[in-house]
Amino acid sequence: MSRTNPFDPPPDYGEMREKGPVALAAMPNGEKIWLIVSYEHARQILTDPRVTACRSDPGFPVVLGMPNRKLMHEMSKKLPALLSMDPPEHNQHRRMVIPEFTVKRVRAMRTRVAEIVDQCIDDLLATPRPADFVQAVSVPVPTLVICDLLGVPYADRGDFSKHTGTLVRRDSTEDEKRTAVTTLMSYLEELVVRNEKDPDDNVIGRTITRYRKAGPYSRKHMVGMAVLLLNGGQETTANMLSLSVVTLLSYPEYMAQIKQDPALMPRAVEELLRYFSVATENTGYRAAIADIEIGDVVIRKGDGILVVGSSANRDSRAFIDPDKFDIHRDSQHHIAFGYGAHQCLGQHLTRLEMEIALDAVFRRIPELRIAIPEEQIKFKYDASPYGIYELPVTW
Ligand code: HEM
């Protein structure tokens, strides 16, 4: 299904929601999958013990961008990741990193994130106009932040960004994906091994120490965690920054209100997250491990499921006038970061990065504008997470 405009999910989801909470659809490989399109049932499925997140479960759908099931199983075996674990294993591993991403811990990063943002804006201002906002600000801000947190040298970004990019692109081949995972794993394994010998005061070092205190330590799990954090921490937030700039610039009345009352920025960020729900067509995959009755449909044991958060976040039963972008609404209950046990670990960090970056960009460059007509902006109609490839701006 395709979007018909850059600001809304494909209209098919709206039609599906009218008909019922779930819809049967076909994945690109022809396999059938249950799409959960309503808000209420999205939250129900994401907290239902009768579903598994385990990618090697035979009923688990081949996720978009994964060339085939064999590769998906191979990758999840090689690289254990939180996203693919069920309780109690999931809780055991998630507990090891939770302390790194609490609201309190993230708040303490404010000064460092602000420095990174200022540096990127300095670089943007030093670039001849028009400049690409994606390459100057959207990509480097979350990349620098996650590199800082993990202790990954930013100078290596050329290498790992190529591989994290290959992993999210839908058109990469089986060999390209395999190479990307193997290279990222060995790159991060080196970092993990260094920290095993002499733990740094960063997320990797502290998590290894926490693992060791809790019981037997597994290098494989630590590498899986590092790959997930490096991966999850970049593309999603980068795309949200670009989409947010385009959207806010097209609502001058909201910009004026935020300027007058900066306390409105966190609300605006929450609404932007709901409105775009950039990650929720490539996450939220599950498989039923028992029959589940939902509305007047029975999802059978072994069936594949995709919870479509971008549809749920436009459900009129959960949000009044859901297709309207409204920074004054209460959108806090959106599920752009998922819901339940697997809810995004990096959500507070994303909020912080977005608030600081958007505030600084519009404060420091009040004349910022898009340098091309909106219809020429290269939106990522063909990629997950959704976003923008290139955004020429001037001032
Ligand atoms: C706009 C930014 C982001 C969005 C929209 C987003 C979205 C999501 C969603 C929807 C899930 C749940 C997937 C599921 O239930 O299957 C998730 C999980 C996760 N996210 Fe994010 N994410 C963002 C940023 C980040 C950042 C910055 C990090 C790391 C610093 C991160 C790390 C993770 C991790 C580790 C998980 C797995 C949690 C678990 O399985 O227990 N994310 N994210």
Boltz pocket constraint, residues with backbone or C-beta under 6 A from the ligand:
constraints:
  - pocket:
      binder: B
      contacts: [[A, 82], [A, 83], [A, 84], [A, 94], [A, 146], [A, 228], [A, 229], [A, 232], [A, 233], [A, 234], [A, 236], [A, 237], [A, 240], [A, 277], [A, 278], [A, 279], [A, 280], [A, 283], [A, 284], [A, 285], [A, 335], [A, 336], [A, 337], [A, 338], [A, 339], [A, 341], [A, 342], [A, 343], [A, 344], [A, 345], [A, 346], [A, 347], [A, 349], [A, 350]]
      max_distance: 6.0
